[in-house]
């Protein structure tokens, strides 16, 4: 399972729990079977873009929030030192980009003057 699948699974579960919804209720709201939703929540399946959007709407979040580190993943120290949630999310997002999507070494610049 890649990092986005892992975040999606974790966030769907988290937002569903925060909304006091069972898998059955969420599955009904997005017109999925409960077993299929369970597979999404465990990372065994990845939803289509249509299902992804329906999940976000049913959970009351913006779609990108399902793919980001949630502020509740932040350490207690970060939250207690007065960091706002946007700052924590921005740092987490940048760290994820650096770790998973950017090359570890800068490109060779020999061909530039």
C-alpha positions as CSV (number, residue, x, y, z in Angstrom):
1,X,0.0,0.0,0.0
2,X,1.5,3.4,-0.9
3,X,1.4,6.5,1.2
4,X,-1.8,7.9,-0.4
5,X,-3.7,4.7,0.0
6,X,-2.6,4.6,3.6
7,X,-3.7,8.2,4.3
8,X,-7.0,7.7,2.5
9,X,-7.8,4.6,4.5
10,X,-6.8,6.2,7.8
11,X,-8.7,9.4,7.1
12,X,-11.9,7.8,5.9
13,X,-12.0,5.8,9.1
14,X,-11.1,8.9,11.2
15,X,-13.7,11.2,9.6
16,X,-16.3,8.5,9.8
17,X,-15.7,8.0,13.5
18,X,-15.8,11.8,14.1
19,X,-19.2,11.8,12.4
20,X,-20.4,9.0,14.5
21,X,-21.2,6.9,11.4
22,X,-20.9,3.2,11.1
23,X,-19.5,1.6,7.9
24,X,-23.1,0.6,7.0
25,X,-24.4,4.2,7.3
26,X,-21.5,5.7,5.2
27,X,-21.7,2.9,2.6
28,X,-25.4,3.6,2.2
29,X,-24.8,7.4,1.8
30,X,-22.3,6.8,-1.0
31,X,-24.1,3.9,-2.6
32,X,-21.5,1.3,-1.9
33,X,-21.6,-2.1,-0.3
34,X,-20.4,-2.3,3.3
35,X,-17.7,-4.9,2.5
36,X,-16.4,-2.7,-0.3
37,X,-16.2,0.3,2.0
38,X,-14.4,-1.9,4.5
39,X,-11.8,-2.8,1.9
40,X,-11.2,0.9,1.1
41,X,-10.8,1.6,4.9
42,X,-8.2,-1.2,5.1
43,X,-6.4,-0.1,2.0
44,X,-7.1,-3.3,0.0
45,X,-9.1,-1.3,-2.5
46,X,-8.8,2.2,-3.9
47,X,-12.0,4.1,-4.8
48,X,-12.7,5.5,-8.3
49,X,-12.6,9.3,-8.5
50,X,-16.4,9.4,-8.4
51,X,-16.5,7.3,-5.2
52,X,-13.7,9.4,-3.8
53,X,-15.8,12.6,-4.2
54,X,-18.9,11.0,-2.9
55,X,-17.0,9.9,0.2
56,X,-15.7,13.4,0.8
57,X,-19.1,14.9,0.5
58,X,-20.7,12.3,2.8
59,X,-18.0,12.9,5.4
60,X,-18.4,16.6,5.1
61,X,-14.7,17.3,4.1
62,X,-12.9,18.7,1.1
63,X,-11.5,15.9,-1.1
64,X,-7.9,16.9,-0.6
65,X,-8.4,16.4,3.2
66,X,-8.7,12.7,2.7
67,X,-5.2,12.6,1.3
68,X,-3.4,14.7,3.9
69,X,-2.0,14.1,7.3
70,X,-4.8,14.9,9.7
71,X,-4.0,17.4,12.4
72,X,-4.8,14.7,15.0
73,X,-1.7,12.9,13.7
74,X,0.4,15.8,14.9
75,X,2.3,15.3,18.2
76,X,0.9,16.7,21.4
77,X,3.9,19.0,21.6
78,X,3.1,20.6,18.3
79,X,-0.5,21.2,19.3
80,X,0.4,22.5,22.8
81,X,3.0,25.0,21.6
82,X,0.3,27.0,19.9
83,X,0.8,25.9,16.3
84,X,-2.4,26.5,14.3
85,X,-3.8,23.6,12.3
86,X,-3.0,25.2,9.0
87,X,0.7,25.4,10.0
88,X,0.8,21.8,11.0
89,X,-0.9,20.7,7.8
90,X,1.4,22.8,5.7
91,X,4.5,21.3,7.4
92,X,3.1,17.7,7.1
93,X,2.2,18.2,3.5
94,X,5.6,19.6,2.6
95,X,7.3,16.8,4.5
96,X,5.2,14.2,2.6
97,X,6.1,15.8,-0.7
98,X,9.8,15.9,0.2
99,X,9.8,12.3,1.3
100,X,7.8,10.7,-1.4
101,X,7.8,12.8,-4.5
102,X,10.9,14.9,-4.7
103,X,14.3,13.6,-5.8
104,X,16.8,13.1,-3.0
105,X,19.5,15.0,-5.0
106,X,19.2,18.1,-7.1
107,X,19.3,17.6,-10.9
108,X,22.7,17.9,-12.6
109,X,23.1,21.5,-13.8
110,X,26.1,20.9,-16.0
111,X,24.3,22.0,-19.1
112,X,23.3,25.4,-17.7
113,X,25.7,28.4,-18.0
